[in-house]
Amino acid sequence: MTLLETHWGSKVKVTNLESVQQLVRRRLGDLGVMEGSVISLRKAMPFGGPCTIEVKGQWIAIRRKDAGHIVVEALC
């Protein structure tokens, strides 16, 4: 499942970032988002706007297109 398919506020683990553009993947890695990281979707702006994710207490806004390419799995 992708990050956009998760429920807001639920914690998920990143399993695959291969379909994300390399530059975006590098920038996300600098901010702590890499395979194995626990993140949560906090907000999604209307009309196809950006999404806000939380990583280690830090909120990051990313494009909805990039959030749709992040493959995650739900944590129990």
TORDREN-150260 format. One record per residue (C-alpha): x, y, z; residue in three letters. Coordinates in steps of 0.05 Angstrom, whole numbers. Example, Ala and Ser with C-alpha at 12.3 -4.5 7.8 and 13.67 -1.06 7.14 Angstrom:
BEGIN
r px:246 | py:-90 | pz:156 | rest:Ala
r px:273 | py:-21 | pz:143 | rest:Ser
This chain:
BEGIN
r px:0 | py:0 | pz:0 | rest:Met
r px:23 | py:71 | pz:-11 | rest:Thr
r px:28 | py:127 | pz:40 | rest:Leu
r px:-35 | py:160 | pz:11 | rest:Leu
r px:-76 | py:98 | pz:24 | rest:Glu
r px:-63 | py:99 | pz:99 | rest:Thr
r px:-108 | py:130 | pz:152 | rest:His
r px:-88 | py:198 | pz:178 | rest:Trp
r px:-47 | py:193 | pz:242 | rest:Gly
r px:-33 | py:118 | pz:238 | rest:Ser
r px:39 | py:97 | pz:242 | rest:Lys
r px:68 | py:59 | pz:183 | rest:Val
r px:137 | py:32 | pz:164 | rest:Lys
r px:169 | py:52 | pz:99 | rest:Val
r px:185 | py:-11 | pz:58 | rest:Thr
r px:204 | py:15 | pz:-11 | rest:Asn
r px:227 | py:81 | pz:-39 | rest:Leu
r px:251 | py:56 | pz:-107 | rest:Glu
r px:195 | py:89 | pz:-147 | rest:Ser
r px:209 | py:158 | pz:-117 | rest:Val
r px:255 | py:203 | pz:-158 | rest:Gln
r px:328 | py:198 | pz:-137 | rest:Gln
r px:334 | py:271 | pz:-117 | rest:Leu
r px:271 | py:268 | pz:-75 | rest:Val
r px:295 | py:202 | pz:-44 | rest:Arg
r px:361 | py:235 | pz:-25 | rest:Arg
r px:327 | py:295 | pz:7 | rest:Arg
r px:279 | py:251 | pz:45 | rest:Leu
r px:338 | py:210 | pz:69 | rest:Gly
r px:371 | py:273 | pz:95 | rest:Asp
r px:308 | py:287 | pz:135 | rest:Leu
r px:305 | py:216 | pz:164 | rest:Gly
r px:256 | py:183 | pz:116 | rest:Val
r px:288 | py:118 | pz:91 | rest:Met
r px:268 | py:45 | pz:86 | rest:Glu
r px:251 | py:20 | pz:155 | rest:Gly
r px:232 | py:88 | pz:182 | rest:Ser
r px:166 | py:96 | pz:220 | rest:Val
r px:125 | py:154 | pz:194 | rest:Ile
r px:53 | py:177 | pz:195 | rest:Ser
r px:10 | py:218 | pz:148 | rest:Leu
r px:-14 | py:280 | pz:185 | rest:Arg
r px:-50 | py:323 | pz:135 | rest:Lys
r px:-67 | py:324 | pz:61 | rest:Ala
r px:-86 | py:391 | pz:32 | rest:Met
r px:-147 | py:396 | pz:-14 | rest:Pro
r px:-147 | py:401 | pz:-90 | rest:Phe
r px:-85 | py:357 | pz:-98 | rest:Gly
r px:-41 | py:399 | pz:-53 | rest:Gly
r px:18 | py:375 | pz:-12 | rest:Pro
r px:17 | py:323 | pz:44 | rest:Cys
r px:47 | py:331 | pz:113 | rest:Thr
r px:82 | py:272 | pz:144 | rest:Ile
r px:113 | py:264 | pz:213 | rest:Glu
r px:181 | py:232 | pz:222 | rest:Val
r px:213 | py:228 | pz:291 | rest:Lys
r px:171 | py:287 | pz:315 | rest:Gly
r px:188 | py:329 | pz:255 | rest:Gln
r px:133 | py:350 | pz:206 | rest:Trp
r px:153 | py:351 | pz:132 | rest:Ile
r px:110 | py:373 | pz:72 | rest:Ala
r px:119 | py:333 | pz:8 | rest:Ile
r px:84 | py:333 | pz:-58 | rest:Arg
r px:23 | py:287 | pz:-63 | rest:Arg
r px:54 | py:254 | pz:-124 | rest:Lys
r px:116 | py:234 | pz:-84 | rest:Asp
r px:74 | py:210 | pz:-25 | rest:Ala
r px:36 | py:165 | pz:-73 | rest:Gly
r px:102 | py:130 | pz:-93 | rest:His
r px:124 | py:114 | pz:-21 | rest:Ile
r px:107 | py:42 | pz:-6 | rest:Val
r px:91 | py:28 | pz:67 | rest:Val
r px:64 | py:-27 | pz:112 | rest:Glu
r px:19 | py:-18 | pz:172 | rest:Ala
r px:46 | py:-28 | pz:242 | rest:Leu
r px:4 | py:-67 | pz:292 | rest:Cys
